[in-house]
Amino acid sequence: MPVLVTNLNQNGIITSLVNKSNEVQVQIGSVKMMVNLCNIAKSNINNSTKNEITSNSSYKTNKTRNATTEINVIGYNVEEAIFTIDKYLDDSVLAKLQTVRIVHGKGTGILRKGIHNFLKTNSHVKSFRLGTYGEGEMRSYYSRIKIEGG
C-alpha cells in the first residue's frame, strides 16, 4: 500500500503488518525502516507509480536541521563509543560541518586511546587533537576533529 511518511515527507510502500509497538515496515527507495503509524498518511499515488517509488526514490533527510557540533560519549565502553562516533561523523559530513568535538572524559584514558585509534583510520577525519586550556576546561576532556570535505 503506498503511503506518505509525514516526518520524512517521503512516499513509500508498507511491507509489513502492524507490530505490538504500533509500527509498520515501510520501504522508501531501497531503504526499509520501521515507522510509527502516527507518522503515516494515505498517499495519492496510484498503482502505476508504485514501482517508481521502490526503484527511483531516495531516502533524504535534512541532517543540518538536527546537526550538532558535539557528541558526549562519557560512560560508553570503547566499542559503543566507536559505533556512535562513526555514525555521528557520517551525519556531520552530510551536514557539512567542518569541526566537531567528542567529549570522552579523562578517566583512565582507555576510551580516549580507543577513540583516537579509530579516528586515525576514519576517512572523514582530516585531523584531530585533544582540547586545550581555554576550550572548556570546566568540561570533561574532549577531542577536536576537523572533517574532510566539511
C-alpha positions in Angstrom: 0.0 0.0 0.0 1.5 3.4 -1.0 1.8 5.8 1.9 3.4 9.2 2.8 5.8 9.1 5.7 5.0 12.5 7.2 8.0 13.1 9.3 10.3 12.4 6.4 8.0 13.9 3.7 8.7 10.8 1.5 6.4 8.4 -0.3 6.9 4.7 0.4 5.2 1.4 0.5 4.1 -0.6 3.6 5.7 -4.0 3.5 4.5 -5.5 6.8 1.6 -5.7 9.3 1.4 -3.6 12.4 3.6 -4.8 15.3 3.0 -4.5 19.0 4.7 -1.1 19.1 2.2 0.3 16.5 4.8 0.3 13.8 4.9 -1.0 10.2 7.8 -1.6 7.9 7.9 1.0 5.1 10.2 0.8 2.0 11.4 4.2 0.7 13.6 3.5 -2.3 16.0 0.8 -1.3 15.7 1.6 2.4 13.3 -0.3 4.7 12.5 1.2 8.1 10.1 0.8 10.9 7.7 3.8 11.1 5.1 4.5 13.8 1.5 4.7 12.5 1.2 8.3 13.7 3.8 9.3 11.1 1.9 7.7 8.1 -0.7 9.2 5.9 -2.6 7.9 2.9 -0.7 8.7 -0.3 -2.3 10.0 -3.5 0.0 7.8 -5.6 -1.7 5.3 -7.9 -0.6 1.7 -8.6 1.3 2.6 -11.8 3.8 4.8 -9.8 4.3 2.2 -7.1 7.3 0.7 -8.8 8.8 4.2 -9.3 8.7 4.7 -5.5 10.7 1.5 -4.8 13.2 1.9 -7.7 13.8 5.6 -8.1 13.0 7.3 -4.7 15.9 8.1 -2.5 15.9 8.4 1.3 16.6 12.0 2.1 16.6 13.8 5.4 17.8 17.3 6.3 20.8 16.4 8.5 21.6 20.1 9.0 18.3 20.6 10.9 19.5 18.3 13.7 23.3 18.7 13.3 25.3 19.3 16.5 29.0 20.1 16.7 29.5 18.0 19.8 28.8 14.4 21.0 29.3 13.1 24.5 30.4 9.5 24.9 31.3 9.6 28.6 30.3 6.3 30.2 30.4 4.4 27.0 32.8 1.4 26.5 35.2 1.7 23.6 33.1 -0.4 21.2 29.9 1.5 21.9 31.7 4.8 21.6 33.2 3.9 18.2 29.9 2.8 16.8 28.2 6.0 18.0 31.1 8.2 16.7 31.2 6.6 13.3 27.5 7.3 12.7 28.0 10.9 14.1 30.9 11.6 11.8 28.8 10.3 8.8 26.0 12.6 9.8 28.4 15.5 10.4 29.8 15.1 6.8 26.2 15.1 5.4 25.6 18.3 7.4 28.8 19.8 6.0 30.2 20.5 9.5 33.9 21.5 9.4 34.9 20.7 13.0 33.2 18.7 15.7 34.1 17.7 19.3 33.9 14.4 21.0 33.6 14.6 24.8 35.2 11.5 26.2 36.2 12.4 29.7 39.6 11.9 31.5 39.2 8.7 33.4 41.9 6.1 32.8 42.4 7.2 29.2 41.3 3.9 27.7 38.3 5.5 26.0 40.4 8.3 24.6 43.0 5.9 23.3 40.4 3.8 21.6 38.7 6.8 20.0 42.0 8.2 18.8 43.0 4.9 17.2 39.6 4.8 15.4 40.0 8.5 14.3 43.4 7.7 12.8 41.8 5.3 10.3 38.5 7.1 9.6 38.3 8.5 6.1 36.2 11.5 7.2 38.8 12.8 9.7 41.3 15.3 8.4 43.0 15.8 11.7 42.2 15.6 15.4 43.7 16.8 18.7 42.9 17.0 22.4 41.1 20.1 23.6 43.4 22.7 25.1 43.3 25.2 28.0 40.6 27.8 27.4 38.5 25.5 25.3 36.1 24.5 28.1 38.4 23.4 30.9 35.4 23.2 33.1 34.1 20.4 30.8 35.4 16.9 30.7 38.3 16.2 28.3 37.5 16.1 24.6 39.0 15.7 21.2 38.5 18.3 18.4 38.2 16.9 14.9 38.5 18.5 11.5 36.3 16.8 9.0 37.3 16.1 5.4 35.0 17.8 2.9 33.2 19.8 5.5 
